[in-house]
């Protein structure tokens, strides 16, 4: 699921706000923390995008085999994506 910049900003603000309200976080510069959280969320989405592109490339290289073996492309894509994420230490 892709989020817009506004949605990411809202998510970051909500995360920081909740942590501060629960007194799990004491911050001097709230705006900077929100920006940092936005950056982290964005970076994680970019990692997922890279994994998806790598999975598509791998599957494309073996498309003929996939077609001959009647394997469902979407299921195989999910499986390859999960494996790539696991190897790279990325949580999806």
C-alpha positions as CSV (number, residue, x, y, z in Angstrom):
1,X,0.0,0.0,0.0
2,X,1.4,3.3,-1.0
3,X,0.8,6.5,1.0
4,X,1.0,10.1,-0.2
5,X,3.4,12.5,1.4
6,X,0.5,14.0,3.4
7,X,-0.5,10.5,4.6
8,X,3.0,9.8,5.7
9,X,3.2,13.1,7.5
10,X,0.0,12.4,9.3
11,X,1.1,8.9,10.2
12,X,4.4,10.3,11.6
13,X,2.6,12.9,13.6
14,X,0.2,10.4,15.0
15,X,3.0,8.0,16.0
16,X,4.9,10.8,17.8
17,X,1.8,12.2,19.4
18,X,0.7,8.8,20.8
19,X,4.2,8.0,22.2
20,X,4.4,11.4,23.9
21,X,0.8,11.1,25.3
22,X,1.7,7.6,26.7
23,X,4.8,9.2,28.2
24,X,7.0,6.8,26.3
25,X,8.8,9.6,24.7
26,X,10.2,12.9,25.9
27,X,11.3,15.2,23.1
28,X,12.9,18.6,22.9
29,X,12.2,19.2,19.2
30,X,8.9,17.6,18.2
31,X,8.9,18.9,14.7
32,X,12.4,17.5,14.0
33,X,11.3,14.1,15.4
34,X,8.2,14.1,13.2
35,X,10.4,14.9,10.2
36,X,12.8,12.0,11.1
37,X,9.9,9.6,11.5
38,X,8.6,10.7,8.1
39,X,12.0,10.1,6.6
40,X,12.2,6.6,8.1
41,X,8.7,5.7,6.8
42,X,9.6,6.9,3.4
43,X,12.8,5.0,3.3
44,X,11.1,1.8,4.3
45,X,8.6,2.2,1.4
46,X,11.5,2.8,-0.9
47,X,13.1,-0.4,0.3
48,X,9.9,-2.3,-0.4
49,X,9.7,-0.7,-3.9
50,X,13.3,-1.9,-4.6
51,X,12.4,-5.4,-3.5
52,X,9.3,-5.4,-5.7
53,X,11.4,-4.4,-8.7
54,X,14.0,-7.0,-8.0
55,X,11.2,-9.7,-7.6
56,X,9.6,-8.6,-10.9
57,X,13.0,-8.8,-12.6
58,X,13.7,-12.3,-11.3
59,X,10.3,-13.5,-12.3
60,X,10.6,-11.9,-15.8
61,X,13.9,-13.8,-16.3
62,X,12.0,-17.1,-15.7
63,X,8.7,-16.2,-17.3
64,X,8.7,-19.0,-19.8
65,X,9.2,-21.6,-17.0
66,X,6.5,-20.0,-14.9
67,X,4.0,-20.2,-17.8
68,X,4.8,-23.8,-18.6
69,X,4.5,-24.9,-15.0
70,X,1.1,-23.3,-14.5
71,X,2.3,-21.5,-11.3
72,X,0.2,-18.5,-10.4
73,X,2.3,-15.4,-11.1
74,X,0.9,-13.3,-8.2
75,X,1.5,-16.0,-5.6
76,X,5.0,-16.6,-6.9
77,X,5.6,-12.8,-6.8
78,X,4.5,-12.6,-3.2
79,X,6.8,-15.6,-2.3
80,X,9.8,-14.1,-4.1
81,X,9.2,-10.7,-2.5
82,X,9.0,-12.3,1.0
83,X,12.2,-14.2,0.4
84,X,14.1,-11.1,-0.9
85,X,12.9,-9.1,2.0
86,X,14.0,-11.8,4.5
87,X,17.4,-11.9,2.9
88,X,17.8,-8.1,3.1
89,X,16.4,-7.9,6.6
90,X,13.4,-5.8,5.6
91,X,10.1,-6.3,7.4
92,X,7.1,-6.0,5.0
